[in-house]
Amino acid sequence: MNPAAVSLRNKTTTLVFVVLIVVGGIVSYKGLSRLEDPEFTIKDAKVITPYPGATAREVE
């Protein structure tokens, strides 16, 4: 049988099935532990060196 044809004939069953999948996904997402998404720090540095009289191209 063609799954698309069965889905179109049984619209209520298909809708209930889709709603159950969506609700199950939301419940599963809420149940994830925080260890799955740990915090991390982004280390960033900015170095500024004065070079009087030089252009940006010369410094680079």
VENTA-V168940 format. One record per residue. PSI is psi in radians with two decimals (999 if undefined). Layout:
psi:PSI
psi:PSI
This chain:
psi:2.61
psi:2.11
psi:-0.58
psi:-0.72
psi:-0.71
psi:-0.72
psi:-0.68
psi:-0.55
psi:-0.62
psi:1.21
psi:-0.70
psi:-0.78
psi:-0.73
psi:-0.75
psi:-0.78
psi:-0.73
psi:-0.77
psi:-0.74
psi:-0.72
psi:-0.70
psi:-0.75
psi:-0.80
psi:-0.74
psi:-0.67
psi:-0.72
psi:-0.76
psi:-0.73
psi:-0.69
psi:-0.74
psi:-0.49
psi:-0.06
psi:2.42
psi:2.82
psi:-0.25
psi:-0.33
psi:-0.34
psi:1.22
psi:2.74
psi:2.57
psi:2.66
psi:2.44
psi:2.03
psi:2.23
psi:2.49
psi:2.58
psi:2.11
psi:2.15
psi:2.12
psi:2.15
psi:2.35
psi:1.45
psi:2.33
psi:-0.06
psi:2.58
psi:2.94
psi:-0.64
psi:-0.69
psi:-0.66
psi:-0.66
psi:999
